[in-house]
Amino acid sequence: MTMPFYVAPEQVMKDRADYARKGIARGRALVAVRYAEGIALVAENPSNTLRKISEIYDRIAFAGVGKYNEFDQLRVAGVRAADLKGYQYSRDDVDARSLANNYAQILGQIFTHEMKPMEVEILVAEVGITPEGDQLFHILYDGTVVDERHYTVLGGDAEAIGGHMKEHFADGQPLEAAVRQATTALAGTERTLTANDLEVALLSRTNGRRCFRRLSDDEVATALAG
Amino acid sequence: MFQPGADPGSSFPELLKRVGLASASGDSAGDLSVPHATTCVALRYTDGVVMAGDRRATSGNLISHRSMEKVVQADEFSGVAIAGAAGPSMEMVKLFQLQLEHYEKVEGGSLSLEGKANQLSMMVRGNLPAALQGMVVVPIFAGYDVRRGSGRLFTYDVTGGRYEEHDYVATGSGMLHAGTAVKIGWRDSLDRAAAIALACRGLWEAADADSATGGPDALRGIYPTVATITAAGWTRVADSELATVFESIATEVRAR
């Protein structure tokens, strides 16, 4: 009978975390930033059909970076959980916090129990009735939940992008400024990004019941031209 | 998350079944006196469709509600008008709205108008056991077909049979009177104002002859629900506009 080699649990966790981080760092990054009327989500995404940002519920959006099939699976699970909760109780009872906790549990479970962790970082954003109610929950591959106030960066090179955001973020800024700011942060110092390279969506307080709206390439170009 | 074989896909009713929340239809007792909703009409005009429905719900010989909404928005480009038992009707509409939104979010795009009509057909069919015990639900589905660039109307029978109507459709206990009034006045070239006036005229005639259909209630400020669906989406017609329309109908009737 062969005995399996002993591997310290610390080593197992570290290997998994490294694996997940590597996978995430390969993909393009995404920025969510608050503006006067809500939250703008800006992702670097050359595809026009495979989305990184999508609607979960009336006031809640989802964004993911990393492996597409894995975060898309999480997105659908989120839509289901939200619609079920809204049907069972009321539309007002669906909130980002409980959804974020759900996601954290799923990701944590997979990280510790499955062969392979999910190579994703996801964001659950909720736009409040007032600016004070805006919420951003950033959830990591191992189920760690970070709750951010003004902006958050997902994906590779998050530190440099976050540094730029920290320097330029202004509370109550108009939408165009927020989109420009996120775009220059994503581009870094050596590149410029155009509307074609971006996927931009909003959670806007002024949009009626369903706050989520995608911006067309033309609208993004106009915002970038400022 | 579901295993591949058990995944409900983008169907919300199927998801409810998987998690054990689907309502047990057909369990209700036979001879219940439940509130019934009544006359609704829908007609096509140049820009799209107009839907209209009265606000009265009756329980036997009693009026149980004066301000029920029987014409409701299903999604951006479609609406449902219901006649039948109020409870199951409302539940069906709620589930239908949720299903359209759920599909849109999961799939990242809306169902075609035809697809929405078929979805509703399945829901009406699912209600058949309850219908056999008196809880009949007979909706009208109307919407703007973005792909074709025109308004379309669908009517249903109790078994879920789906029939597309070209010009106009009426349902409920006052359907005969409302339908006849609309049939006489309908033209291919109706504009928005004329279409709204015609739909209101249909409801007026139904309310005049059918006790289960409510007329405009100027005393309480309750007017029928009227909405238009065009390329710009669903728009509810304001009560102030309806007040003027019904006032002119009343004037005309008085002068006869």
Chai-1 contact restraints between the chains, C-beta under 6 A:
chainA,res_idxA,chainB,res_idxB,connection_type,confidence,min_distance_angstrom,max_distance_angstrom,comment,restraint_id
A,E55,B,K105,contact,1.0,0.0,6.0,A-B,restraint_1
A,V76,B,V106,contact,1.0,0.0,6.0,A-B,restraint_2
A,A77,B,M1,contact,1.0,0.0,6.0,A-B,restraint_3
A,V79,B,K105,contact,1.0,0.0,6.0,A-B,restraint_4
A,V79,B,V106,contact,1.0,0.0,6.0,A-B,restraint_5
A,R80,B,L15,contact,1.0,0.0,6.0,A-B,restraint_6
A,D83,B,H102,contact,1.0,0.0,6.0,A-B,restraint_7
A,Y87,B,L98,contact,1.0,0.0,6.0,A-B,restraint_8
